[in-house]
Amino acid sequence: MKIKIEHQRLEVELGDRSYEISIGFGCRNTLTEQKANLQQDGRKIVALVDNGLSEGNPSFINEFVCDLPHLKIPSGEESKSSEWLCRGWDFLASNKIDRTSVIFVFGGGVSGDLGGFLAASYLRGIDFIQVPTTLLSMVDSSVGGKTGINLSAGKNLVGAFHQPSQVIIDLEVLKTLPPREFSAGMAEVIKYGMLGNASLYQKLVSLPQALSPEHPELSAIVHQCCLDKSRIVRDDEKESLIQGGRALLNLGHTFGHAIEATAGYGSYLHGEAVAIGLVCAYRLSCKLGLCENESENVLLELLARYNLPIELTSQLSLDRLLSAMMNDKKVHKGALRFVVMDKIGSSHVENSVDIEVISEILQSIGAR
Ligand SMILES: NC(=O)c1ccc[n+]([C@@H]2O[C@H](COP(=O)([O-])OP(=O)(O)OC[C@H]3O[C@@H](n4cnc5c(N)ncnc54)[C@H](O)[C@@H]3O)[C@@H](O)[C@H]2O)c1
């Protein structure tokens, strides 16, 4: 069957740091054109490639990188490390990368965060182009310029805001993404609906068939999520607003991060922990007297449709979850802050939430 070529473009409006996101099936032409244009301008190109992508989908990647210096990084969170950052710097230095050079970054959020931080830090900042290949990175991490690595003390503790110069999303590449990873990305898609887009949420709820890499609505839904994120980033590029702005993207994440940290990184995929976090955020909103007319069952069914967990898959200590929350970067002047929903599609940051209420919610998902 012939692949349908259908491209949509949108702009992240950030003044002289504005950039375009192209979304479609079979964006290889956009990639090759961009590579040729840059080379014609005399700019050196290198690539950073996630090894899991390279093994899982060699035809997507090989043609593009075969004549380019490229660095393959092992798949998994461990690559977002100082070790791989140093290897990356050495790779750039050995290829005599200068300030006009461009790094193409292929892979999910792990390579995007590492590659973006390499670009942010080498020679005090060079251009990079994100080519996200997981659903999560398409709808979330490739847009907005958050880059960084982990330390043993915590995730994403070292990093920089550095916007890509372009984002190229080829939905066709999702066909080789493991279904569990696709589902994890769906948690972030559902999050966009809950935090600020009721019609997206309703659309997800009413789709007769669950979204999949082949689904005819996938392109429009990825486009919508990128549009929602780009508007939030435009209004609050560096997450400096205390109310609203980028902080809203953390709906479900304070709970989710605590679950990931307490269970041990790798037990849950990020999106899976976020899915449980969304259930907690919904329950917290209800306890605060918000979200009155919304049904919990609709949310639980939506998450379950993508095989996402709606409670802990094995018991975790309540005390450890609470102390992980107190270590979260989002703790502000010692107070726990949570994004809550007024209703589906509208949210705000609640600055001081009673620890007893949080304990009850954590117990409702199986913490003891
Ligand atoms: N910067 C941000 O704004 C932001 C936002 C959300 C999450 N993140 C970060 O993103 C990371 C998670 O990203 P992720 O969920 O994309 O995971 P990931 O990058 O670890 O990729 C998941 C798995 O899919 C494989 N893979 C990638 N594309 C593939 C493809 N098309 N076919 C086959 N296999 C493929 C990878 O090898 C890996 O094993 C976390 O580190 C998180 O902190 C960053």
The ligand as an SDF file (V2000), in Angstrom:
LIG
                    3D

 44 48  0  0  0  0  0  0  0  0999 V2000
   12.2240   17.6840   27.7210 N   0  0  0  0  0  0  0  0  0  0  0  0
   10.9580   17.5560   28.0290 C   0  0  0  0  0  0  0  0  0  0  0  0
   10.1690   18.5100   27.9700 O   0  0  0  0  0  0  0  0  0  0  0  0
   10.4380   16.2070   28.4480 C   0  0  0  0  0  0  0  0  0  0  0  0
    9.0500   15.9950   28.6040 C   0  0  0  0  0  0  0  0  0  0  0  0
    8.6100   14.7070   28.9260 C   0  0  0  0  0  0  0  0  0  0  0  0
    9.5270   13.6740   29.0970 C   0  0  0  0  0  0  0  0  0  0  0  0
   10.8600   13.9350   28.9540 N   0  0  0  0  0  0  0  0  0  0  0  0
   11.8440   12.8510   29.1040 C   0  0  0  0  0  0  0  0  0  0  0  0
   11.6170   11.9170   28.0510 O   0  0  0  0  0  0  0  0  0  0  0  0
   12.1450   10.6530   28.4460 C   0  0  0  0  0  0  0  0  0  0  0  0
   11.1770    9.5660   28.0300 C   0  0  0  0  0  0  0  0  0  0  0  0
   11.0700    9.6080   26.6380 O   0  0  0  0  0  0  0  0  0  0  0  0
   10.3780    8.4330   25.8070 P   0  0  0  0  0  0  0  0  0  0  0  0
    9.1440    8.0100   26.4760 O   0  0  0  0  0  0  0  0  0  0  0  0
   10.3100    8.9220   24.4160 O   0  0  0  0  0  0  0  0  0  0  0  0
   11.3810    7.2130   25.9800 O   0  0  0  0  0  0  0  0  0  0  0  0
   12.7840    6.7740   25.3120 P   0  0  0  0  0  0  0  0  0  0  0  0
   13.4720    7.9080   24.6790 O   0  0  0  0  0  0  0  0  0  0  0  0
   13.4920    6.0290   26.3780 O   0  0  0  0  0  0  0  0  0  0  0  0
   12.3150    5.7630   24.1730 O   0  0  0  0  0  0  0  0  0  0  0  0
   11.5830    4.6270   24.5310 C   0  0  0  0  0  0  0  0  0  0  0  0
   12.0700    3.3470   23.8450 C   0  0  0  0  0  0  0  0  0  0  0  0
   11.6320    3.3280   22.4950 O   0  0  0  0  0  0  0  0  0  0  0  0
   12.7230    3.0070   21.6290 C   0  0  0  0  0  0  0  0  0  0  0  0
   12.3750    3.6650   20.3520 N   0  0  0  0  0  0  0  0  0  0  0  0
   12.2990    4.9880   20.1060 C   0  0  0  0  0  0  0  0  0  0  0  0
   11.7170    5.2120   18.9200 N   0  0  0  0  0  0  0  0  0  0  0  0
   11.4500    3.9920   18.3750 C   0  0  0  0  0  0  0  0  0  0  0  0
   10.8220    3.5680   17.1860 C   0  0  0  0  0  0  0  0  0  0  0  0
   10.2660    4.4320   16.3400 N   0  0  0  0  0  0  0  0  0  0  0  0
   10.7420    2.2340   16.9290 N   0  0  0  0  0  0  0  0  0  0  0  0
   11.2300    1.3390   17.8320 C   0  0  0  0  0  0  0  0  0  0  0  0
   11.7760    1.6850   19.0180 N   0  0  0  0  0  0  0  0  0  0  0  0
   11.8830    3.0020   19.2790 C   0  0  0  0  0  0  0  0  0  0  0  0
   13.9440    3.4950   22.3450 C   0  0  0  0  0  0  0  0  0  0  0  0
   15.0800    2.7770   21.9390 O   0  0  0  0  0  0  0  0  0  0  0  0
   13.5780    3.1920   23.7990 C   0  0  0  0  0  0  0  0  0  0  0  0
   13.8740    1.8350   24.0920 O   0  0  0  0  0  0  0  0  0  0  0  0
   12.3880   10.7410   29.9480 C   0  0  0  0  0  0  0  0  0  0  0  0
   13.7610   10.8440   30.1700 O   0  0  0  0  0  0  0  0  0  0  0  0
   11.7020   12.0340   30.3540 C   0  0  0  0  0  0  0  0  0  0  0  0
   12.3430   12.6520   31.4470 O   0  0  0  0  0  0  0  0  0  0  0  0
   11.3270   15.1640   28.6260 C   0  0  0  0  0  0  0  0  0  0  0  0
  1  2  1  0
  2  3  2  0
  2  4  1  0
  4  5  1  0
  4 44  2  0
  5  6  2  0
  6  7  1  0
  7  8  2  0
  8  9  1  0
  8 44  1  0
  9 10  1  0
  9 42  1  0
 10 11  1  0
 11 12  1  0
 11 40  1  0
 12 13  1  0
 13 14  1  0
 14 15  2  0
 14 16  1  0
 14 17  1  0
 17 18  1  0
 18 19  2  0
 18 20  1  0
 18 21  1  0
 21 22  1  0
 22 23  1  0
 23 24  1  0
 23 38  1  0
 24 25  1  0
 25 26  1  0
 25 36  1  0
 26 27  1  0
 26 35  1  0
 27 28  2  0
 28 29  1  0
 29 30  1  0
 29 35  2  0
 30 31  1  0
 30 32  2  0
 32 33  1  0
 33 34  2  0
 34 35  1  0
 36 37  1  0
 36 38  1  0
 38 39  1  0
 40 41  1  0
 40 42  1  0
 42 43  1  0
M  CHG  2   8   1  16  -1
M  END
$$$$
